[in-house]
Amino acid sequence: MSDLISEYLDVLTRELSFDPSLARRMREEAENHLQETIASDPMGATTEAERRAIDRFGAARDIAAQYAISSLSRQAKNTGAAATLIVIGVLVAMQSRLAMYGTTRPITGDTPHLDSIRAILGSVDRFSFWCALLIALCGWAYICIARKSNATSTAWRNQMQQSLSLCTAATVAVVVTVTADAALAAIRLFPAGWSASIFFPFLTIVLEATLAVILVIQIRVVMRRLASSARLFAAQGSSASEAP
C-alpha cells in the first residue's frame, strides 16, 4: 500500500472515530475499493491513478458526515435504553436485598439515632431512584421521537446532547441511590461483624455499583464521540452557508 493511500485511510479512520466499528469496516471497504480502482486504471498503478481513485471515492470528511447522524443517534438511543435498564437492574437488586431482609431479624438494635439516619437515607434512596427512572425514560423517549430537522445543521446534534444530558442526570441519581443503598446496608449488617448472612446483601451492593460504573462509562464514551464529531457538523454548516 502506497503512502498516499495509507494516509487517506488514516484520515478516514480518524474522521469516523465517533464509531470505531464503522471506522474499521469503512477502512477495509475503502482499501479494497481503491485497490480495485487503481488496478483497473489504464495508466497503471501510478500516483495519479491513486489520486483519481481517492477523488472518485470521496473526501474522508464528507463520507464521515454521511454516517455521523445515524450512527450517533443510534448510540444515543442505546445509551438511553441502557440507562433505563440499569435503573431497573438496580431496582431488582434492591428488592432482592429487601426480600432477604424480610426473612431475617434486624441485626442492629432499636437505636434512635440509627433509626433517624435510616429514615433519612431511605427517603434519599427512594427519591433518587424514582428521579433516575423518570429522567432515564425521558432521555430515552426524547432521542427516540426527535426528528432530524436538517441534515446540514447542528440541530440534530443538539438534540442528542440534550438527550445525553438527561441520561447524565439519571446517572447521577443512580450513583446517589447506590450510595444510599450501601450506607443502609452497612448500618444494618456491619455492626454484627462478618458472617454468611451479609454475603448476599454485599453481592447486591456490588452489583448495583457495577451497573452504575458501566452507565458512567457508557455516557462518557458517547459524549466524547459526539464531541469528536463537532467538526463534521461545523463543516456541514460552513458548506451550507457558502452555497448559493
C-alpha positions as CSV (number, residue, x, y, z in Angstrom):
1,M,0.0,0.0,0.0
2,S,1.4,3.4,-1.0
3,D,1.9,6.3,1.4
4,L,-0.9,8.2,-0.3
5,I,-3.5,5.5,0.1
6,S,-2.4,4.8,3.7
7,E,-2.6,8.4,4.6
8,Y,-6.1,8.7,3.1
9,L,-7.3,5.6,5.0
10,D,-5.8,7.0,8.3
11,V,-7.7,10.3,7.7
12,L,-10.9,8.3,7.0
13,T,-10.5,6.3,10.2
14,R,-9.9,9.4,12.2
15,E,-12.9,11.2,10.8
16,L,-15.1,8.1,11.7
17,S,-13.7,7.9,15.2
18,F,-17.2,8.5,16.6
19,D,-18.0,4.9,15.7
20,P,-14.9,2.6,15.9
21,S,-16.7,-0.4,14.4
22,L,-17.9,1.6,11.5
23,A,-14.4,3.1,11.1
24,R,-12.8,-0.4,10.9
25,R,-15.4,-1.6,8.4
26,M,-15.2,1.5,6.2
27,R,-11.4,1.4,6.2
28,E,-11.4,-2.2,4.9
29,E,-14.1,-1.4,2.3
30,A,-12.2,1.8,1.2
31,E,-8.9,-0.1,0.9
32,N,-10.4,-2.8,-1.2
33,H,-12.3,-0.4,-3.4
34,L,-9.2,1.8,-4.0
35,Q,-7.0,-1.1,-4.8
36,E,-9.6,-2.4,-7.4
37,T,-9.9,1.1,-8.9
38,I,-6.2,1.5,-9.2
39,A,-5.7,-1.9,-10.7
40,S,-8.3,-1.2,-13.4
41,D,-6.8,2.2,-14.3
42,P,-5.4,2.2,-17.8
43,M,-2.4,4.2,-16.7
44,G,-1.4,1.5,-14.2
45,A,-0.6,1.8,-10.5
46,T,0.7,5.4,-10.6
47,T,0.4,8.2,-8.2
48,E,-2.0,9.9,-10.5
49,A,-4.1,6.8,-10.6
50,E,-4.2,6.7,-6.8
51,R,-5.3,10.4,-6.7
52,R,-8.0,9.7,-9.2
53,A,-9.2,6.7,-7.2
54,I,-9.3,8.7,-4.0
55,D,-11.2,11.6,-5.7
56,R,-13.8,9.1,-7.0
57,F,-14.2,7.5,-3.6
58,G,-14.8,10.9,-2.0
59,A,-13.4,13.1,0.7
60,A,-13.0,11.4,4.0
61,R,-14.8,14.2,5.9
62,D,-17.8,14.1,3.5
63,I,-18.0,10.3,3.9
64,A,-17.9,10.6,7.7
65,A,-20.6,13.3,7.7
66,Q,-22.9,11.0,5.8
67,Y,-22.8,8.4,8.6
68,A,-22.5,10.8,11.6
69,I,-26.1,11.5,12.4
70,S,-27.4,7.9,12.0
71,S,-24.5,6.4,14.0
72,L,-24.6,8.9,16.8
73,S,-28.4,8.8,17.1
74,R,-28.2,5.0,17.4
75,Q,-25.6,5.3,20.1
76,A,-27.7,7.9,22.0
77,K,-30.7,5.6,21.8
78,N,-28.7,2.7,23.1
79,T,-27.4,4.9,25.9
80,G,-30.9,5.9,26.9
81,A,-32.1,2.3,26.8
82,A,-29.0,1.2,28.9
83,A,-29.8,3.9,31.5
84,T,-33.3,2.7,31.8
85,L,-32.4,-1.0,32.0
86,I,-29.6,-0.3,34.5
87,V,-32.1,1.7,36.8
88,I,-34.4,-1.3,36.6
89,G,-31.5,-3.6,37.4
90,V,-30.7,-1.5,40.5
91,L,-34.4,-1.9,41.5
92,V,-34.2,-5.7,41.1
93,A,-31.1,-5.8,43.3
94,M,-32.7,-3.5,45.9
95,Q,-35.9,-5.6,46.0
96,S,-33.9,-8.9,46.3
97,R,-32.0,-7.5,49.2
98,L,-35.1,-6.3,50.9
99,A,-36.7,-9.7,50.4
100,M,-33.7,-11.3,52.1
101,Y,-34.1,-8.8,55.0
102,G,-37.7,-9.9,55.4
103,T,-36.5,-13.4,56.2
104,T,-34.0,-12.4,58.9
105,R,-34.2,-10.5,62.1
106,P,-32.7,-7.0,62.2
107,I,-29.1,-7.1,63.3
108,T,-28.9,-3.6,64.8
109,G,-30.8,-2.7,67.9
110,D,-33.5,0.0,68.3
111,T,-31.1,2.9,68.5
112,P,-32.9,6.2,68.0
113,H,-30.1,7.9,66.1
114,L,-29.6,5.0,63.8
115,D,-33.4,5.0,63.1
116,S,-33.2,8.6,62.2
117,I,-30.2,8.0,59.9
118,R,-32.0,5.1,58.2
119,A,-35.1,7.2,57.7
120,I,-33.1,10.0,56.1
121,L,-31.2,7.6,53.9
122,G,-34.3,5.7,53.0
123,S,-36.0,9.0,51.8
124,V,-33.0,10.0,49.8
125,D,-32.8,6.4,48.3
126,R,-36.4,6.4,47.2
127,F,-36.4,10.0,45.8
128,S,-33.1,9.5,43.8
129,F,-34.3,6.1,42.5
130,W,-37.6,7.5,41.1
131,C,-35.7,10.5,39.7
132,A,-33.3,8.2,38.0
133,L,-36.0,6.1,36.4
134,L,-38.2,9.0,35.2
135,I,-35.2,11.0,33.9
136,A,-33.8,8.0,32.1
137,L,-37.2,7.3,30.5
138,C,-37.5,10.9,29.4
139,G,-34.0,10.9,27.9
140,W,-34.6,7.7,26.0
141,A,-38.0,8.8,24.8
142,Y,-36.7,12.2,23.7
143,I,-34.0,10.9,21.4
144,C,-36.4,8.2,20.0
145,I,-39.0,10.8,19.0
146,A,-36.7,13.6,18.0
147,R,-36.8,14.5,14.3
148,K,-33.9,15.4,12.0
149,S,-34.8,18.9,11.1
150,N,-31.9,19.4,8.7
151,A,-29.1,17.1,7.9
152,T,-26.7,20.0,7.2
153,S,-27.4,21.8,10.5
154,T,-26.3,21.2,14.1
155,A,-29.9,20.8,15.4
156,W,-29.8,17.0,15.4
157,R,-26.6,17.1,17.3
158,N,-28.0,19.5,19.9
159,Q,-30.9,17.1,20.4
160,M,-28.6,14.3,21.1
161,Q,-26.6,16.4,23.5
162,Q,-29.9,17.2,25.4
163,S,-30.8,13.5,25.5
164,L,-27.3,12.6,26.8
165,S,-27.6,15.4,29.4
166,L,-30.8,13.8,30.7
167,C,-29.0,10.4,30.8
168,T,-26.2,12.0,32.7
169,A,-28.7,13.4,35.2
170,A,-30.2,9.9,35.6
171,T,-26.7,8.5,36.1
172,V,-26.0,11.0,39.0
173,A,-29.3,9.9,40.6
174,V,-28.3,6.2,40.2
175,V,-25.0,6.9,41.9
176,V,-26.8,8.6,44.8
177,T,-29.2,5.7,45.0
178,V,-26.3,3.1,45.1
179,T,-24.5,5.2,47.7
180,A,-27.6,5.4,49.9
181,D,-28.2,1.6,49.5
182,A,-24.6,0.9,50.5
183,A,-24.9,3.1,53.6
184,L,-28.2,1.5,54.6
185,A,-26.8,-2.0,54.2
186,A,-23.7,-1.0,56.2
187,I,-25.9,0.3,59.1
188,R,-28.0,-2.8,59.1
189,L,-25.3,-5.5,58.7
190,F,-21.8,-4.5,59.5
191,P,-22.2,-3.9,63.3
192,A,-22.7,-7.7,63.7
193,G,-19.3,-8.4,62.0
194,W,-18.6,-10.6,59.0
195,S,-20.8,-13.6,58.6
196,A,-22.5,-15.6,55.9
197,S,-25.7,-13.5,56.4
198,I,-24.1,-10.4,54.9
199,F,-22.8,-12.2,51.7
200,F,-26.0,-11.8,49.6
201,P,-26.6,-8.1,50.6
202,F,-23.0,-7.3,49.9
203,L,-23.3,-9.0,46.5
204,T,-26.3,-7.0,45.6
205,I,-24.5,-3.7,46.5
206,V,-21.5,-4.8,44.4
207,L,-24.0,-5.4,41.5
208,E,-25.5,-2.0,41.9
209,A,-22.1,-0.3,42.0
210,T,-21.0,-2.3,38.9
211,L,-24.1,-1.2,37.0
212,A,-23.6,2.4,37.9
213,V,-19.9,2.3,36.8
214,I,-21.0,0.7,33.4
215,L,-23.5,3.5,32.9
216,V,-21.0,6.2,33.8
217,I,-18.5,4.8,31.3
218,Q,-21.2,4.4,28.6
219,I,-22.3,8.0,29.0
220,R,-18.7,9.3,28.9
221,V,-17.8,7.3,25.8
222,V,-20.8,8.5,23.8
223,M,-20.4,12.1,24.9
224,R,-16.8,12.0,23.8
225,R,-17.7,10.6,20.5
226,L,-20.4,13.2,20.0
227,A,-17.8,15.9,20.8
228,S,-15.3,14.5,18.4
229,S,-17.9,14.8,15.6
230,A,-18.4,18.5,16.1
231,R,-16.0,19.4,13.3
232,L,-18.1,17.4,10.9
233,F,-21.3,19.4,11.8
234,A,-19.3,22.6,11.7
235,A,-18.0,21.8,8.2
236,Q,-21.5,21.0,7.1
237,G,-22.8,24.3,8.4
238,S,-20.0,26.2,6.7
239,S,-20.7,24.4,3.4
240,A,-24.4,25.2,3.7
241,S,-23.7,28.9,4.4
242,E,-21.4,29.2,1.4
243,A,-23.8,27.5,-1.0
244,P,-25.6,30.0,-3.4
